[in-house]
């Protein structure tokens, strides 16, 4: 890998807190700098090259004692890996290795950094360096060097406070003492232990296990303050040691696991910035209905902060931590506790906290305070302010003022990376808020202001439940695809949809994705019907088809980057790059980021890598429901496990449904629920995967009469057994399989147990379970149950209360910036796809010149001995063939464009894909290549046939014809389903235009019965209703008016005859002469100019020259002087002296073209007619009793044709992508 360039960061703004050490470099600057990979690396001591300086500092402290320990390397590499872009990690690692090989002047490095870093960045560096030396014991020499470095950096006093605070964590707290009461406190602290005093109480820990966490901005450190080791980032951490916890890592304390987000929520709660709560309504069967606000029947209020407070609002029989929850009781519980109802039903408080976070926070407004700051960055807030969920995109800071008397308020945006809306109105300055108004902060995140209740609620559009109710679907004229499916999936569950081929797995996923409206039943999300709220709910649904839905002509990282830009256009470019880097790491594709995705046949990526990339494209967005159609098809068992592991990790805390034809035992155990479908879309099982094996084991034994002989299910039972039982063949008395005819008249094996049997049996099984559950609940309520406490899965829709109160807020409208990002993304994707297509490039570079050489060479013929342009016989044919080539190139270039993108478009349809932007991007890319092809063709063809000074005129008509072909090709691509059909349709479009275009068959020689208007007129004349008129034989038949080539060919011929340099000069000089004739009295100067103009017209008409360029220059000079009124005798005389060489008429006027126009003009101006008629090649057309230039009319018609085709294309594509 080449050496990295010198990295000169932009000026830093003091006090721009909230950044980690690694993020002090602006990402856009990072990107631009890193692209300059060929610049030599400046020395670390020169200029503003801060990144190499930081690396040298890490290396210098790692090597202070003359030897390097593994722990020091691990810490340093951790900073580089997690604080900087993944794309440059390998280069930074090499720089670190090189820096370890030589001594470092740490004093000089400290002085350099002291001039560039802000105070916050210096403190971050201080903490990281102390953590680095503490990993090896922090010897005296290391501490001396550390303090000396901090002195040169300019933060000696804060460094002493930080060291004291970090080491004070070993001393036990006195009774009543808080950690924050000790000395200077640059860092936030959080103590986790099993007994008081502590911040977070976890009773399940032993007294020997405790940990103290420290936070500064986004950095979290952990110190083991207990007597036994703990696990941090899967590494053993002895007592007294420090470790840094990164955003994707977790700490394990005995049997308790806490991740980075858990600790952040505890830190925020300690600052009294956050605190979520929810309300529980206990049901008679022990189930609980959960809602974000109190309703009439609410029993319990559960509030989450550093601990959990459970308050009984009514008398209940529930307990928590052994304490009864009677009305008015308030219990201070631990997150590990559970609420016990009916003596046996367990509701985990940890699970409730997760549900509360999904609902969003609820913040009470104090009567003594009327101004609040709202942000997702706790460093910007003070005690009592409102802290938003940490996953809000970008940084946001609002000021909300409350007027409790008037029950209204006002909001002001102090800082935001994206627009904030009140309803549909963007907040640009201080904006009034009414009671109940909703502030839209981003995709799926809202603040609802209840000033009358003194509450501000944060709402999240997270999908918590997905429920299918009696879902049925039947395709027209075909068998039933889905038959009365009913099941429910909850957030955090991964469901395996399995069954034989043709059982409706893909149909079910399309229905759940909002792409196929079922004939019966409902799909309900958070209590809202999906197909009644498609616009609001589909952005949170990701449908990943079985086929590869990425562009094979883009690189791996480009596919991901464009995917996140389409799904999250509100993200800044640096934030998008962060997501792409993180997703590449999670997918295991970091080393392949610059490789083309390619097709399955090209094998640029293996099958498993392709499936991982295909899965990752949607997991980079905001979706809450993921629907995977056969994500493991065609993969080995090991690759299948890897893909499912990635899906499970990426879709954590989401709802995931994966269709798998027949999973192995290992794959099946990776799912939380299994949904088994049989032929005809009948549901024959839904429940835990292990329960499915047990269910079919019992069913098999019962149906075969073996239930008494075998008591236990074998441990080796696999899912294959389920399918064997499901499709057990029916045999005759001799043991042969009985055959029967299927619906399509094929012989298939008859089944012993038809699909209806398994459906009915499972429905009976569900009914029996429900009856037994109700009986057990009644026994428990009467005190007769002997069951022990157990955890149950609650199947009630816990969002029902919320959905009854209000509908889901609408997602925010895209701003102009976001719309621009969408358009640029689709435009860039289209261009890159065309540029990377080698076949397309070869076609562009070879097809056009080959056709130009062939056509011009064949048509270069003259009836005279020597070929001249004036006597060229086939110039009209060449011009027509030029337009045919343009139409052909346009059609072939675009006929498969949308077909190739169909899977991608279907995948992106849920994310409000702008079809107009997509079409515009495609047209822009295709237009560029069409223009290049037209230019190459004309350069060759016109040169061979000696057509001079007409390049740009010909290019215009050829280009608009090619664009007509491009639009027609894209329309074909929209209407058909495969490339072969699209290519077969090209002759149906092209051949009629060739026949009816007016060149191959002249209109005066064409069958008149094809003309509808002519036939009607003839019928009227025969009936005596209309008198016969002398219709022109050159009139264009009615059916030919619909041929685009007819309009462009006529315009091309007229342009060649009227816009060549000679004719154009004659027309301009003649107009000048006519202007003099309209003058009543001319001055002597005007009379002189009039005389010279007449002579100039004669000179131009008979102009000669030794070379064609000499004639062209003379024509331009005379024309310009005439129009400007500067024509003099000398110029006219010089032109008259040129009587040798070739005449201008021979250079610019072709006789065959002139004959076509002359014949048309004679027909149009025939004195025998009362008024002129519109004839083919007539230079003037008459409409509405007015004359119009044919060139203008034809140009407008072609442009209107383009607009009409584009409109039809937009309508057809939009209908395809919105049809359900």
Buried (B, 14 or more C-beta within 10 A) or exposed (E): EEBBBBBEBEEBEEEEBBBBBBBBBBBEBBBEBBEEEEEEBBEBEEEBBBBBBBBBBBBBBBBBBEEBBEBBBBBBBBBBBBBBBBBBBBBBBBBBEBBBEEEBEBBBBBBBBBEBBBEBBBBBBBBBBBBBBBBBEBEEEBBEBBBBBBBBBBBBEBBBBBBBBBBBBEEEBEEEEEBEEBEEBBBBBBBBBBEEBBBBBBEBBEEEBBBBBBBBBBBBBBBBBBEBBBBBBEEEBEBBBBBBBBBBBBBBBBEBEBEBBBBBBBBBBBBBBBBBBBBBBBBEBBBBBBBBBBEEEBBBBBBBBBBBBBBBBBEBBBBBBEBEBEEEBEBEBBBBBBBBBBBBBBBBBBBBBBBBBBBBBBBEBEEEEEEBBBBBBBBBBEEBBBBBBBEBBBBBBBBBBBEBEEBBBBBBBEEBBBBBBBEEEBBEEEBEBEEEBBBBBBBBBBBBBBBEBBBBBBBBBBBBBBBBBEBBBBEEEEBBBBBBBBBBBBBBBBBBBBBBEBBBBBBBBBBBBBBBBBEEBBBBBBBBEBBEBBEBBBBBBBBBBBBBBBBBBBBBBBBBBBBBBBBBBBBBEBBBBBBBBBBBBBBBBBEBBEBBBBEEEEEBBEBBBBBBBBBBBBBBBBBBBBBBBBBBBEBEEEBBBBBBEBBBEBBEEBBBBBBBBBBBEEBBEBBBBBBBBBBBBBBBBBBBBEEBBBBBBBBBBEBEEEEEEEEEBEEEBBBEBBBEBBBBBBEEEEEEEEEEEEEEEEEEBBBBBBBBBBBEBBBEBBEEEEEEEEEBBBBBBEEEBEEEEEEBEBEBBBBBBBBEEEEBBBBBEBBEEBBEBBBBBBBBBBBBBBBBBEEBEEBBEEBBBBBBBBBBEEBBEBEEEEBEBBBBBBBBBBBBBBBBBBBBBBBBBBBBBBBBBBBBBBBBBBBBBBBBBBBBBBBBBBBBBBBEBBBBBBBBBBEBBBBBBBBEBBBBBBBBBBBBBBBBBBBBBBBBEEEEBBBEBBEEBBEBBBBBBBBEBEBBEBEBEEBEEBEEBBEEEEEEEEEEEEBBBBBBBBBBEEBBBBBBBBBBBBBBBBBBBBBBBBEBBBEBBEEBEEEEEEEEEEEBBBBBBBBBBBBBBBBBBEEBEBBBEBBEBBBEBBBEEEBEEEBBEEBBEBEEBBBBBBBBBBBBBBEBBEBBBEBBEEEEBEEBBBBBBBBBBBEEEEEBEBBEBBBEBBEEBBEEBBEBBBEBBBEBBEEB
